[in-house]
Amino acid sequence: MPPTPGNRRFVIEALLFLTYAAFGVSWLALSPLTTDLMGFFQVTKREFSFVNTAVTIAKVIAPIVTGAVAIRLGLKRTILVGSLFICAALVSPLLPSFPVFLASRFLFGVGGAVVVTLTGPMVMQWFPRDELPLVNALNGVAVNSGIAVAMFLTARVAGTSLGWRGTLLLFGSVNAALFVAWALLGRDREAPPKKAGEAPDAPVGYRDVWRIRETWLCTLAFTGGVAVYLGFSYWLPTYYETELHFAKVAAGQYSGTVNLVGIPSAVVFGLLTRRLGVRRPFVIVGGILSGTAAFGMFLSSSPAVIFASALVLGVSLFIPTGAVVTAMMEAPGVTPRHMSLMMGTMFSFCYMVCSFLPTYVMALIRDATGSFVPGFVVLTVFSWVIVGAGLMLRETGPGRQAARA
């Protein structure tokens, strides 16, 4: 039975969440299979590292283009194109050449960037204002959910008769199934017809959204959180193993804890953001807690302190998840067309910074000082831009407006 207009929004949300979660599975499934893939393609670890670089470059370039394309093609059509590009994950295990495999991962990254960029405007198009914080929080952890699934399942599935190629084909088939689902069930929600004498919608361009303060403040808050999350995910296990001499399993579990507690935390604080009707305090409090807890992850060698810090960091990094995107949606005069360009700006800027700060700059500092600690300090201090951005944000939520009335 086809969905009615009243519940169609839940179908759209399920497609958005599952598409980006499945992208996360196929993205990080390569990590446990690195040795198998390096052996098959006969490449070095340095050469294989370009696989992740290709996805990162795609995430820098694609969002800024996506926002403009979506205004012309519509959200559903553009997301459908992005979902088709993600299906490169289904083809890549069959490719015999590493350069072609690399190209397929770039297209895969483009597809993921398209979908995540347009998730916000699609939600804004379909959901009433009071539901936005929770839905935004859910979508904010879609890729993390996929990554968790990949880390838990990939090695186990690859250990069966499917092997590494069959495992990647299985995960890629889920991406393909979601592409078909988008084609059959995806919709743009039509805007209500204009009243007689009402002016048509004015054209929207990047200059327009770059003049909106929420575009840049929310972008900075988002970038600060992603930078510390990625930097710690990349380097903390190596730091614990090489400098603190923890066992490999223990070294990995602390970073895993951040992900594990972060996913339910985003949902809980999405509900609180909705219930309390404010946005700004969640950004400020999340920034203060994460910028403080992050120091405990590397300034102490006590497993108890590190674990406690991981719990606080995992919760606090995801406190602002729903609030940041919702504040952008609620900025004065913002429509789904504005939101397409605002999200394009946010993701392109974020991944441009995160393509070198948590990886290249951290590696340079490590080589120059002989320790990861100075680089972790730089990364943690940078993450305090979350607090600065939160302090400068205007409160857009209905709770503050009601208090002023």
N, C-alpha and C positions, 0 to 999 in steps of 0.2 A: 504494500500500500504506500503510495508516494507521500512524502511528508507534507503536512499542511503548512500554510504560511506562518502559523503560530509556533510550530516547533522546527521549522526549517533552519533556524539559527543554530540549533544544537547539532544538526547534520553538518553544517558548515564548520562549526567549531571542531567537531570530531575529525573532519577531513584535514583541517589546518594542523591540529595537534599531532595526528598520526603521521601526516606527511613529513613534518619536520623531525618527529621522533624517529621515524624509519630512516631519514637522512642521517641522523646521529648514529644509528646502528651501523649503516654501511660505511660511514666516515671512519669511525674508530675501530671497526672490525679488522682493519688492516694492521693495527698495532700488535695484537697477539700473533699475527701471521707474518710478521716482518721477515723472520728467518726463512720461512717457506718461499715467500715471494722473491727475496734476494737470491736464493738458490735457483729458483726457476728462471729468473731474468739474468742471472749472472752479473749482478751489480754490487757495488760496495755500499756500505752504510751511508756514506756521504751522498752518493748518487741516489739512493733510495729516499733520502730525506727530502728530495725535490717533490715527492708525492704529496706531502703535507704542505709544502710551499705552494704548489699549484692550486690547492684548495684555498689557501690564504689569499693568494693574489686574486683569485676569482671573487673572494668576499670583499676585497677592496674595490674592485672595478665595477662589479655587477650591480650593487645596490643603488649607486648614484644614477646609473642608466635606467634601472628598473622603475624608479619613481616616475620618470618622464614618460617611459613607454606605457605604463599602466594608465596614465591619464588619457592616452590615445586609444589603446586597445580595450580598456576595461580591466577590472581586477581579476575576474574569473579567467579570461583568456590568457592574461599574462601569467597567472599562477599555473595554469595548465601547461604553458610553455616551460615554465620552471620545473614543474613536475616531470615533464618529458626529459629535460636535461638530467634530472636526478637518475633517470632510468639508465644513464650511462653506466651505473653500478652493475647493471645486469649484463652488460656487454664486456666490461673490463676484464673479468676473469678468463674470457675466451681469447683475449688478444695475445699474440705471440711475441710482440715487439715492445720493449720497455718505453721508447718514445711515444708510441701510440697509446700505450697504457697510461702514460703521464697525461697525454692530451685528454683521454677519457675522464681522468680525475679532475682536470680543469673544468670540463663541461659539467661534471657532477657538482663541483663547487659553485659554479654559476647558478645551477638549478636551486641549490640550497639557499643561496643568497637571495634569489628572486622570491622564493616562498617566504622566507623570514621577513623580508622587507615589506611584503604586502599583507602579512598576517594582521598587523595593526589596523590599516585602513579597512580590511575586510571585516574585522571585528566591529569597528566603529560603524560600519554600514549596517550591520545586522542586529547589534545588541543595544538595549536601552542603557542609558547612562549609569543607572544604579548597579548594573551587572558588569560594567567594564573592569573594575579593579580585580575581581576574582578571575575573570576570563583572561585578562592580561597576565596575571600571575601564573596561571596554568600554562599559557603559551610560552612564558619565560623559561620554563623548565622542561619544555618538550625535548629539546636536543639533549639536555642532561639525562633525561629518562632513557633516551635511545643509547647514549654513551654507557649508562649503567647496564643496560641489557647486553650491549656488545661486550663489555668487560666480563660479564658473568657467563655468557653463553658461547662466545666464539670459540674458545679453546676446546670446550666440551663437544660442540658440534663438529669441529674440525677433527676431533679424535675418533669420530665414527667413520663409517665407510664413505661418507660424503667427501672427506678430505678438505683441504683449504679451498679448492676451486668450487666444490659443491656447496660449501658453506657460504661463500660470497654470492654464488648464484641464487641460493635460497633467500638470502637477505635482499638481493637485487630484485627478486620476484615480488617481494612485498612492495618495493617502490613502484614496480610496474602495475601492481594491482591497485595501488592508490591513485596512479595516473588515470586508470580506467574509471575509478570511482569519481574522480574530479570531473571527468568528461560527462559522466552520467548524472551526477548529483549536484555538482557545483553550480552556483548561481550568483549573479550580481543582483543586489536588491535595487529595484528601480526607485528613483527619487520621486516623491509626490509631484504631480503636475503643477506647473506654475499657475498662479491665479492671474486673472485678467489684469493687464497693466503692470505685472511684476517683472522686474528686469531679469534677464537671463544671468546665469552664473558667470562671473568674470573669469577670464583665463588665469591660471595659477602657474607660476614658474619658480625656479629655485631662488631668485632674488626675493620673492615674496616671503618664502618660509625662512630665509636666512635673516630677515628682519625681525622675526618673532623670537623673543628672548628664550622661550622654552625650548626651541630647537637646539640651541647651543648649551644651555644649562643641563638639560636632560641628556644630551650627548656626552657631556663631560662626566656626569654622574655614572652613566652606563659604561663609559670607557674605563673609568677608575676601577670599577668592580671587575670587569672582564680582564683587565691587565693583571691585577693581583691574582685572580683565579687561574689564568693561563700560566703565569710565571711560576706560581707555586706548584701547579700540576706538572709542569715540565721539569722543574729542578729540585723540588724538595726530596723526592725519593732518592735521587743521586746524592744529595747533600747528606741525608741521614745515613746512607750506606757508606759513603767514602770518608766523611769527616766525623760523623758521630759513631760510625762502625756498628750500625744496627743491621740485623739480618734483613735479607731482601724482602721477605714477606712483611716484616714489621715496618720496613721503610715505605712500602707502598700503601699500608693500611691507613696511615694518617691522612694522606691526600684523598683516599677513598672515603674517609669519614666526612670530609667536607661536602662531597657530592651526596652522600647518603642522607645526611640530615638536611641538606639544602633543599631537596625536592619537596618534602612535606612542609618545610618552613615557608616556602614561597606560597603554598596554598593557604596555610594558616594566616599569614600576614596579608594575603589577598582578601581573605574574609574580613579581617580586622580593618583593612583600608576601606572596604565597602561599608562596614558597620559604623565606623567612627566618622566617615565622611570627610576625612582630611588626607592630604598627600604629602605635604612638605615634611612633617615630623618623621615620617617613615624613612625618607631619604636621609635626613640629618642623623637620626639615631642609628640607622644601619651603617652609615659611613663612620660614625664615631666608634661603634663596636667592632666593625671589621678592621678599621685602621689601628685599633688597639690590640685586638686578638691576634692579628697577623704577626706582631712582634714575638708573641709567645711561641709561635711555630718554629722560630729559628734562634732565639736568644737563650733558650733553655735546652739542656740536654736531658732533662727529666722526662721520661715517657708519660708520666701522669700529667705534667704541665702541658706537654705537646698535645696530648689527647684532649684535654680540657679546652685548649686553645682551638683545636680543630673543630670541636663541637660548636664553640661560640662563633668561630669564623664561618662555618657552614651555615649557621642560622642567619648571621648578620649580613652576609653577602647577598642573601636572597630577600631580606626585609624590604628593600626598595623596589623589587622587581615589578610588582603591579603598579606601584605609585608613580614610577618614572614615566612609563608609557601612558598611563591614564592622565597625568598632568599635561602631557603633550596634546592628547585628544581634547582636553577641556580648556586649552588656551583660547582666548577670545577670537572668534571668527574662523576657527580651524574646522575644515570639512574633511571627508575621506580623501579628497584630492590633495589637500594640503598635507595630510598625514602620509600619503605615499612618498612625497618629497622629503618630509621631515625624517621618516624612517630610512630613506635612502641616504640622507646626510649622516644620520647617526651611525648606521652600520659601516658605511665607507670610511668615515673618520675613525671609528673605533678600531677597525681591522687594519687601517693604515698605521695607527700608533702601535697596535698589538703585533704587527708583523715584524717590528724591530725591538721594542722595549722589553717585553718579557723573554725574548729569545736572543737576539743579536747583542743588545746592550748588556744583558745579564752575562752572556758568554764573555764579552770583552772585559767586563769588570772582574769576572772570575779569573781570567787569564792574567790580568794586570796585578791582582792582589793575592792570588793563590787561594782565595776563599770565596764561597758563595754568599757569606753574610753581608758584605757591603752592598752587593747587588740586591739582596732581599730588603735591605734598609731603604735603598732608593725606590724600589717598587712599592714598599709599604707607605713611604712618605707621599709618593705620587697618588696613592689611592685616597688620600685625604681630599682630593678634588671633589669627591662625593659630598663631603660635608660643606665645602665652599659653595658648590652648586646648589645644595639644598637650602642653604641660608639665603641665597639670592633668588630662589624660586618664589613666584607668587602662589599663594594658596588658591587652588582652583576647585577644591572639593565643596560639596554642599554643606558639610558640617560647619566650616568657617563662615560661609555665607549666611547660614541660619543664625549663627551666634551674633553676627553683626546686625541682623534684622531687628 
